[in-house]
């Protein structure tokens, strides 16, 4: 399966599904045009309430990650350039990175540890993307 759902996580299940699909697309596991399981099918497969899955699919569609074609199902959408300007992208990314650094602070991680981890993740990410 292209995602993991942890019912004990603090992250809501629908958000775990959204994050899992986005990560699978970004890593090339799911590609534009790939069909996602129906809400009922996925609910049966992972024993999650269908409403939770429907909420995740709605969020993914709102973000332009998937498209739903009536009678055919939900598919990974083509990657489209968002009309967000460069400064807005940088602002959003900075907010996300600051959240990570707050967590690192509370985990008592040193700057060198965080930088080494980021470098390792970047190397792994691009190695996987190249195949």
The 8 nearest C-alpha neighbors of each residue, nearest first, counted from 0:
[[1, 2, 3, 19, 45, 23, 44, 28],
 [2, 0, 23, 19, 28, 3, 20, 29],
 [3, 1, 19, 0, 4, 20, 16, 23],
 [2, 4, 5, 19, 1, 0, 15, 16],
 [5, 3, 15, 6, 12, 2, 16, 45],
 [4, 6, 7, 8, 3, 12, 15, 10],
 [5, 7, 8, 4, 12, 11, 9, 10],
 [8, 6, 5, 9, 10, 4, 12, 11],
 [9, 7, 10, 5, 6, 11, 12, 4],
 [8, 10, 11, 7, 6, 12, 5, 15],
 [9, 11, 8, 12, 15, 14, 13, 7],
 [12, 10, 14, 13, 9, 15, 8, 6],
 [11, 13, 15, 14, 16, 10, 4, 6],
 [12, 14, 55, 16, 15, 51, 11, 52],
 [15, 13, 17, 16, 11, 12, 18, 10],
 [14, 16, 12, 18, 13, 17, 19, 4],
 [15, 17, 19, 13, 14, 18, 55, 20],
 [18, 16, 14, 20, 19, 15, 55, 21],
 [17, 19, 15, 21, 16, 20, 14, 22],
 [20, 18, 2, 16, 22, 17, 21, 15],
 [19, 21, 23, 17, 22, 18, 24, 16],
 [22, 20, 18, 24, 19, 23, 25, 17],
 [21, 23, 25, 19, 24, 20, 18, 26],
 [24, 22, 28, 20, 26, 29, 21, 25],
 [25, 23, 29, 27, 21, 22, 26, 28],
 [24, 26, 22, 23, 27, 21, 28, 29],
 [27, 25, 23, 24, 28, 128, 22, 127],
 [26, 28, 24, 29, 25, 30, 23, 128],
 [29, 27, 23, 26, 24, 30, 1, 25],
 [28, 30, 24, 27, 23, 33, 31, 75],
 [31, 29, 33, 24, 27, 32, 75, 28],
 [30, 32, 75, 77, 76, 33, 29, 74],
 [31, 33, 75, 74, 30, 34, 76, 77],
 [34, 32, 74, 75, 31, 30, 29, 35],
 [35, 33, 74, 73, 32, 75, 36, 72],
 [34, 36, 73, 74, 37, 33, 72, 75],
 [35, 37, 41, 40, 38, 34, 73, 72],
 [38, 36, 40, 39, 41, 35, 72, 73],
 [37, 39, 41, 40, 49, 52, 42, 53],
 [40, 38, 42, 37, 41, 49, 43, 36],
 [39, 41, 37, 43, 42, 38, 36, 44],
 [40, 42, 44, 38, 43, 39, 36, 37],
 [43, 41, 47, 39, 49, 46, 40, 44],
 [44, 42, 46, 40, 41, 45, 39, 47],
 [43, 45, 41, 42, 46, 40, 47, 39],
 [44, 46, 42, 47, 43, 41, 4, 40],
 [47, 45, 43, 42, 44, 48, 41, 49],
 [48, 46, 42, 45, 49, 51, 43, 52],
 [47, 49, 50, 51, 42, 46, 52, 43],
 [50, 48, 52, 42, 51, 38, 53, 39],
 [51, 49, 53, 48, 52, 54, 38, 47],
 [52, 50, 54, 49, 48, 53, 13, 55],
 [51, 53, 55, 49, 54, 50, 38, 13],
 [52, 54, 50, 56, 55, 51, 49, 57],
 [55, 53, 57, 51, 52, 56, 50, 58],
 [56, 54, 13, 52, 58, 57, 53, 17],
 [55, 57, 59, 53, 58, 54, 60, 52],
 [58, 56, 54, 60, 55, 59, 53, 61],
 [57, 59, 61, 55, 60, 56, 62, 54],
 [60, 58, 56, 62, 64, 61, 57, 65],
 [59, 61, 65, 63, 57, 62, 58, 66],
 [60, 62, 58, 59, 63, 57, 64, 65],
 [63, 61, 59, 60, 64, 58, 65, 57],
 [62, 64, 60, 61, 65, 59, 76, 66],
 [65, 63, 59, 76, 62, 60, 75, 66],
 [66, 64, 75, 76, 60, 74, 63, 59],
 [65, 67, 74, 76, 73, 60, 75, 68],
 [68, 66, 73, 72, 74, 69, 65, 60],
 [67, 69, 71, 72, 70, 73, 66, 74],
 [70, 68, 71, 67, 72, 73, 66, 74],
 [69, 71, 72, 68, 67, 73, 37, 74],
 [72, 70, 68, 69, 73, 67, 74, 34],
 [73, 71, 68, 67, 70, 69, 37, 74],
 [72, 74, 67, 35, 66, 34, 68, 65],
 [75, 73, 34, 65, 33, 66, 32, 35],
 [74, 76, 65, 31, 32, 33, 64, 66],
 [77, 75, 65, 31, 64, 66, 74, 78],
 [76, 78, 31, 79, 75, 32, 64, 30],
 [79, 77, 76, 80, 31, 64, 63, 75],
 [80, 78, 81, 77, 63, 76, 64, 82],
 [79, 81, 82, 78, 83, 77, 63, 84],
 [80, 82, 83, 79, 84, 78, 63, 88],
 [81, 83, 84, 80, 79, 85, 88, 87],
 [84, 82, 81, 87, 88, 85, 86, 80],
 [83, 85, 87, 86, 82, 88, 81, 89],
 [84, 86, 88, 87, 89, 83, 90, 82],
 [85, 87, 89, 88, 84, 90, 83, 91],
 [86, 88, 90, 89, 84, 85, 91, 83],
 [89, 87, 85, 91, 86, 90, 92, 84],
 [88, 90, 86, 92, 87, 91, 93, 85],
 [91, 89, 87, 93, 88, 92, 86, 94],
 [92, 90, 94, 88, 93, 89, 87, 95],
 [91, 93, 95, 89, 94, 90, 88, 96],
 [92, 94, 96, 90, 91, 95, 89, 97],
 [95, 93, 97, 91, 92, 96, 90, 98],
 [96, 94, 92, 98, 93, 97, 91, 99],
 [95, 97, 99, 93, 98, 94, 92, 100],
 [96, 98, 100, 94, 99, 95, 93, 101],
 [99, 97, 101, 95, 96, 100, 102, 94],
 [98, 100, 96, 102, 97, 101, 103, 95],
 [99, 101, 103, 97, 102, 98, 104, 96],
 [100, 102, 104, 98, 103, 99, 97, 105],
 [101, 103, 99, 105, 100, 104, 106, 98],
 [104, 102, 100, 106, 108, 101, 105, 107],
 [105, 103, 107, 101, 102, 106, 108, 100],
 [104, 106, 102, 107, 103, 101, 108, 100],
 [107, 105, 103, 104, 108, 102, 101, 109],
 [108, 106, 104, 105, 103, 109, 102, 110],
 [109, 107, 103, 106, 104, 112, 110, 113],
 [108, 110, 112, 111, 113, 107, 104, 103],
 [109, 111, 113, 112, 114, 108, 115, 103],
 [110, 112, 114, 109, 113, 115, 108, 116],
 [113, 111, 115, 109, 110, 114, 116, 108],
 [112, 114, 116, 110, 115, 111, 117, 109],
 [113, 115, 117, 111, 116, 112, 110, 118],
 [116, 114, 118, 112, 113, 117, 111, 119],
 [117, 115, 119, 113, 114, 118, 112, 120],
 [116, 118, 114, 120, 119, 115, 121, 113],
 [117, 119, 121, 115, 116, 120, 114, 122],
 [120, 118, 116, 122, 117, 121, 115, 123],
 [121, 119, 123, 117, 122, 118, 124, 116],
 [120, 122, 124, 118, 119, 123, 117, 125],
 [121, 123, 119, 125, 124, 120, 126, 118],
 [124, 122, 126, 120, 121, 125, 127, 119],
 [125, 123, 121, 127, 122, 126, 120, 128],
 [124, 126, 128, 127, 122, 123, 129, 121],
 [125, 127, 123, 129, 124, 128, 122, 130],
 [128, 126, 130, 124, 125, 129, 123, 26],
 [127, 129, 125, 130, 126, 26, 124, 27],
 [130, 128, 126, 127, 125, 124, 27, 26],
 [129, 127, 128, 126, 125, 27, 26, 124]]
